[in-house]
C-alpha cells in the first residue's frame, strides 16, 4: 500500500531522477569539454610552456613597434602645413625629406622621432600653442642669452610643456604685447615684411613733440637703413600732453620706433606695444600671460 502511494506520488509530481542524473553527466561532460578546449587553446597560443610565452612576448613587441609608426602624409598634415592630399603631392614631387633623405614613395611610414623637413624647415606634430605675454621691462626677447641676462622665456616657462618661442622681438626696455607659439608657419607669416602686420605703440617722450616734427614723422623720415613711413601718428587722448603719442606702424626693423624719434633729437622715455596683429593686452596684467582664444587664433590664420 505504501509502495503504491509512492508510485502515485511519483506520477503526480514526476520522477526527475533520470533528468538529474543526466544533467550531472552533461555537466561533467561540459566541464571535460571546456577543459579540453582550454588545453587546445593553450596549445594553439603557445601558453602552455616557457617557449610559448617567449614567443607571445616577441609578437607583442613587434606589434608595439608597428603601432608607433605613422604614415608620412598624416605626419605632414598633423604639422599643420597642409592637408593629407596636399601632403601626398609634396611627397611625390620630392619636397619632403626624412632624416636627410628625399622620400617620394606614397604610403611610407615613419617613426614620430624621425626628422621630417619641408623647404628646409623641420616639421613638428606637437599640439599648436599660442600664448600672449604682457612683457615687462628688463627682459631680453630671445630663447637663450649667452650673457645669462633675464629672457622672456622665464616668464612663460610654466605655461605649457610644448617648446614655444617668441614671434618677433621687443627691446629689453620695451613693454607690451608679445606672442609665443610653436607654430613655425604662422610665426613666419607674422614676421614676413610682405604681410605688413600692424603694430600700435604708446610712446612717451622726454619733451613735447612739435607740430612740425609730427608732420615730418607722418610724411616719412630717411634713416641710415632707408626711408621709413608710419601708417598713423597722433597725440594720445585730447592731445594736451604733447609728450604722449600713439603710433601705428607695420615695419619690423630693429628699434624702429626709437630710431624715428632719436633722429629728431627726442629720447623715448617709455615705449609700450599696445597691439600686435590685432591682439591686445587687455585684461592681461604686466608680466602675466594668457592663452589666445579660438577666434583670435582663427584671425591670425586668415593672414596670408
Secondary structure, DSSP 8 states (H G I E B T S, - for coil): -HHHHHHHHHHHH---HHHHHHHHHHHHHHHHHHHHHHHHHHHHHT-SSHHHHHHHHHHHHHHHHHHTEEEHHHHHHHTTSS-HHHHHHHHHTT-EEETTEE---TT-EEETTS-EEETTEE---S---EEEEEE-TT-BSSS--TT---BTHHHHTTT-SS--EESS---TTEEEEEEEES-HHHHHHHH-GGG---EEEEEEESS---HHHHHHHHH-EEETTEEE--SEEEESTTS--TTEEEEEE----TTHHHHHHHTTT--EEEEEEEEETTEE-TT--TT-EEE--HHHHHHHHT--
